[in-house]
């Protein structure tokens, strides 16, 4: 079935947290967290056909950005060309998803496609935030539920697919000057992302030399950001602030 909004008021959160969907989603996030624990991005891992197809999908989204340049407008933020870019995804999402999932699960494409479309920002507000990022994790979780991805894909999901998703979202944010959705200000490490700090911190478990106190050292960040998602996010934040 095509998903619809079920959380509108605070009490709805209790229903969500008691649901099987919540258990599946949290289990997925924690399984990936366990999978990357103590591992660098250069760690060897298998790259399945579905992972390759996901990378192709993200490459398509990236290419559409190049094909849809920002328009001249009086407002500094929220470039309206984003809506043109988003309309391409809106039209093609089900076809893109159908190419990822087993043929006998094709009926699930309309359901899964909603999470893909929700993962790239809001075309009305032209903003992007952690809720959209959470939708991308739900999209990946759905691919696991229908058997397109499996336990052997855990490292590739984080290190290849999610990392590539981050780069495409950063390009979207910069190209179309997207507003942060629901920014937490000083309470958030990043206005746009949250999951890379969960999975990224797991990479540092039992690290022999690097500790959180080192992460404010620009030299350390620059030296290690290609191996650690957490540090790559810090580097990006520093670049944006400059």
Secondary structure, 3 states (H helix, E strand, C coil): CCCCCCCCCCHHHHHHHCCHHHHHHHHHHHHHHHHCCCCCCCCCCCCCHHHHHHHHHHHHHHHHHHHCCCCCCCCCCCCCHHHHHHHHHHHHHHHHHHCCCCHHHHHHHHHHHHHHHHCCCECCCCEECHHHHHHHHHHHHHHHHCCCCCHHHHHHHHHHHHHHHHHHHHHHHHHCCCEECCCCHHHCCCCCCCHHHHHHHHCCCCCCCCCHHHHHCHHHHHHHCCCCHHHHHHHHHHHHHC
